[in-house]
Amino acid sequence: MGTLGFLLPPFIASLILTGIHAYLGVHVVERGVIFVDLSLAQIAALGTTIAVLYGIEPHGDAAYVVSLVFTFIGAAVFSTIRGRRVRIPQEAIIGICYAVASAAAILAMSKSTQQTEHLKEMLVGNILTVTWVEVAKTAVLYGAVGLFHFIFRRKFLLISMHPEQAEREGISIRWWDFLFYASFGFVVTSSVAIAGVLLVFCYLIVPSVGAMLYASRVGPRLAIGWTMGTLVSALGVYLSLKIDLPTGATIVCTFGVVLIAMAVVRLLLPALRRNQAREIAETRA
């Protein structure tokens, strides 16, 4: 019961991360901006790093506000560079923002006496130490973001999957892009504080990519992504405690292994179906 009680908060936190990130991952993959989460997460981490440099508690409300401001700036930049007639691809700007934010964070941490520990926490987080209070706050925030996206789901899905149609209908692409990235920023800022940059990226992209191997419609993809995220979270948290490994890095690697397994199964399925059809034909003959 002691082990279960210790593992329950990080597992519930993992489920909350899975719920919102698997959904947002569908939009990110459809938009073709795969590294936007990684870039926004790094920008959020840069905000926290600057706050720490000025003596602010990294897990306090003040650091969160500073991180959120940095993320909103990134959201404003990303929402203004999308378009069919732009000369520079959006993904290029996203990559540049990630590189600059990473370098700036390293420069800022070079002035700190705890740079190594902060760098490690920024990358892989420490989800195993999450408290019930943090879980509750995260659940309320992500619930609000999820409700916002549910209410305006048609506009968000149309812009992500059929931007030409959205433009024909007179929908302001840049305004709704900003709302998307701003709500995304709320999620990322909270997620990085709990799980770190790499784990947040995996929760966003890997379940969505794994789901795309087996489904094309949004509903089934969400179901597969949520199932995958739940199982990987449970397995990763358990393995990290059992083998005494960093929890965030363990979940990231578990995501990678499970995705490879899903891809192998997907490749084998057509061959299995062909063999079954051939056996049925031979039996009837």
Buried (B, 14 or more C-beta within 10 A) or exposed (E): EEEEEBBEBBBBBBBBBBBBBBBBBBBBBBBEBBBBBBBBBBBBBBBBBBBBBEEBEBEEEEBBBBBBBBBBBBBBBBBBBBEEEEEEEBBEBBBEBBEBBBEBBEEBBEEBEEBEEBBBBBBBBBBBEBEEEBBEBBBEBBEEBBEBBEEBEEBBBBBBBEBEEBBEEEBEBEEBBBBBBBBBBBBBBBBBBBBBBBBBBBBBBBBBBBBBBBBEEBEEBBBBBBBBBBEBBBBBBBBBBEEEBBBBBBBBBBBEEBBEEBEEEEEEEEEEEEEEEEEEEEEEE
